[in-house]
Amino acid sequence: MAKTSSFSKELKGLGKELGNALTLILKSNQFKNLRGEVVSSAKSISKSLTKAVKSAQKSQSASRLGRRLRRVVTAGKTEGLVEAKKAQAAAAKALKKASSSLRNIKRP
């Protein structure tokens, strides 16, 4: 029991020391400066990304990509309809054949 009590006291003491150290770090000028640099860098990156995206949207390659994508979607719809009609016809034929087979089974 004494070992557990000693362990828990040491663990609690370690937790307090870590908490104090973290508090000191957060209050330090170096941390405040670092935090400011990180915030400034994040804002700068965000602005750069926004500019890059806007430029890309205005570019010819983005325009070509958009046109190509629309053509692919249109072609996909057309081919999809054709394939759906073929599948529908095959299913109807198979159902007629199955129905005919069932009628033959019922009749002796």
N, C-alpha and C positions, 0 to 999 in steps of 0.2 A: 504494500500500500504506500509505503514511503517513497518508492521509486516512481509511482504514478503521480503522486503529489508533487515530487521534485520536477518531474518531466513537465507537468502542466504549468508549474510556476515558471520554469525556464521558457517554455513556449509562449506564455503570456508576456514575459519580459521581452522576448525577442520581438513579438508583435508590437509592443509599445515602442521599442527602439526603432523598428522599421517605420512605424507611423511617424515618429519624430523626425527621422532622417528624410522621409518623403516630404513632410511639411517644410523642412529647411530647404530642400531642393526646390520646391514650388515657389518659395519666397525669394530665392536667390536671383540676383540680377542676371546671371548667366542664363538661367532658365527663362526668365522674362524676355531676354534678347532673342534666345533661340525660338521661343514661341512666336515672337513678332516676325522673325525671318520666315518661319514656316507658313504663317498666315499670308505674308506678303508674296511668297513664292507660289502658294496655292492660287492666289488671286491672279498673279501673272500668268500662270499656266492656264487657268480658266479663260482669261482674255485671249490668249494665243490660240487655244482650241476653238473658241467661238469664231475668231477671224478665219481660221483654217477651214472650218465647216462652211462658213458663208462663202468663202472663195471657191470651195469645191462645188457648192450648189450652183454657182454662176458659171462654172467651167464648161467647156464643150464636151469633155468626156462624161461629165455627169448628165448632161443633156442627152448625149448618145445612149448612155446607159438607161436612162428613163424611157427613151423611145424603144430601145431593144426589149426592155422589160414589158412594156405595153404590148409589143408584137408577140412576145412569148405567151403572155396571158391570153391574148386573143386567139392565137393558134391552139393553145391548150384547150380553150373552151370549145372551139370548133371540132378538134379531134376527139375531145371528150364526148361531145354529142354524137358523133359518128360511132364511136365505140359503144356508147350506151345503147344506141339503136340496134347495133349488131348483137349485143348481149341480150337485149329485149327479144329480138327475133329468135335467137337460139333458145332462150328460155321458153318462149311460146311453143316452139317446135318440140322441145323436150317434154313439155307439159301435155301436148296433144298425144305424143307417143306414149307417155306414161298412162294417160287416161284410156287410150285405146287398149293398152296392155291390161289394165285393170278390168275393163269391160270383158275382155276375152277370158280372164280368170274366173269371173262370176258365172259365165255361161259354160255349162258342161259340154 
